[in-house]
Amino acid sequence: MMGGWGYGGYGGYGYGWTSMLGMIIPLIIVIGIVFLVIYVFRRNVLHNNNGPFVHSNSAMDILRERYARGEIDTEEYQNRKRDLEGK
């Protein structure tokens, strides 16, 4: 024993506060990496309209698009709009 302090003269726990830093710093790094991965994933999903989480257009949006492209006439548009609105 060296100076009566046990293993290596510093007890069985290393240098005290530095052993705490040795546990805290890797934990902070892992948490940072997790948050970074979540941020990148959510950013890509929200900005990528071709991904698996694409929100489909509502029926009314599709109807408006078809009318705007000229696929249906005004009468058909009005009839389908009434049907969709439940009137």
C-alpha positions as CSV (number, residue, x, y, z in Angstrom):
1,M,0.0,0.0,0.0
2,M,1.2,3.4,-0.8
3,G,0.7,5.9,2.0
4,G,-2.2,3.9,3.3
5,W,-4.6,5.1,0.6
6,G,-5.2,1.7,-1.0
7,Y,-4.9,1.1,-4.8
8,G,-2.4,3.5,-6.4
9,G,-2.6,6.0,-3.5
10,Y,-5.9,7.4,-4.6
11,G,-8.4,4.9,-3.2
12,G,-10.4,2.6,-5.4
13,Y,-12.2,5.5,-7.2
14,G,-9.5,7.2,-9.2
15,Y,-9.0,11.0,-8.9
16,G,-12.3,12.0,-7.5
17,W,-14.0,14.7,-9.7
18,T,-12.1,13.5,-12.8
19,S,-13.8,10.1,-12.6
20,M,-17.1,11.9,-12.5
21,L,-16.1,13.9,-15.7
22,G,-15.1,10.6,-17.2
23,M,-18.7,9.4,-16.8
24,I,-20.5,12.7,-17.6
25,I,-18.6,13.8,-20.8
26,P,-19.4,10.5,-22.7
27,L,-23.0,10.7,-21.5
28,I,-23.3,14.3,-22.8
29,I,-21.7,13.2,-26.2
30,V,-24.2,10.3,-26.5
31,I,-27.2,12.5,-25.7
32,G,-25.9,15.1,-28.2
33,I,-25.6,12.5,-30.9
34,V,-29.1,11.2,-30.2
35,F,-30.6,14.7,-30.4
36,L,-28.7,15.3,-33.7
37,V,-30.0,12.1,-35.2
38,I,-33.6,13.0,-34.2
39,Y,-33.2,16.5,-35.6
40,V,-31.8,15.3,-38.9
41,F,-34.5,12.6,-39.2
42,R,-37.4,15.0,-38.4
43,R,-36.0,17.7,-40.7
44,N,-35.7,15.3,-43.6
45,V,-39.2,13.9,-43.1
46,L,-40.8,17.3,-42.9
47,H,-39.1,18.7,-45.9
48,N,-39.2,15.6,-48.1
49,N,-42.6,15.2,-49.8
50,N,-41.6,11.9,-51.5
51,G,-41.0,10.0,-48.2
52,P,-43.1,7.5,-46.5
53,F,-44.8,10.1,-44.2
54,V,-46.3,12.1,-47.0
55,H,-49.6,13.6,-46.0
56,S,-52.1,12.9,-48.7
57,N,-54.2,15.7,-50.1
58,S,-57.8,15.9,-48.9
59,A,-60.6,15.1,-51.3
60,M,-61.4,18.8,-51.6
61,D,-57.8,19.6,-52.6
62,I,-57.8,17.0,-55.2
63,L,-61.2,18.2,-56.6
64,R,-59.8,21.8,-56.8
65,E,-56.7,20.6,-58.6
66,R,-58.8,18.6,-61.1
67,Y,-61.0,21.7,-61.7
68,A,-57.9,23.9,-62.1
69,R,-56.4,21.5,-64.7
70,G,-59.6,21.5,-66.6
71,E,-60.3,17.8,-66.1
72,I,-63.8,18.5,-64.9
73,D,-66.3,21.3,-65.8
74,T,-67.9,23.8,-63.4
75,E,-71.1,21.8,-63.1
76,E,-69.3,18.6,-62.1
77,Y,-67.1,20.6,-59.7
78,Q,-70.1,22.1,-58.0
79,N,-71.9,18.7,-57.7
80,R,-68.9,17.0,-56.2
81,K,-68.1,19.9,-53.9
82,R,-71.7,19.6,-52.5
83,D,-71.3,15.9,-52.1
84,L,-68.0,16.3,-50.2
85,E,-69.4,19.1,-48.0
86,G,-72.4,17.0,-47.2
87,K,-75.0,19.5,-48.4
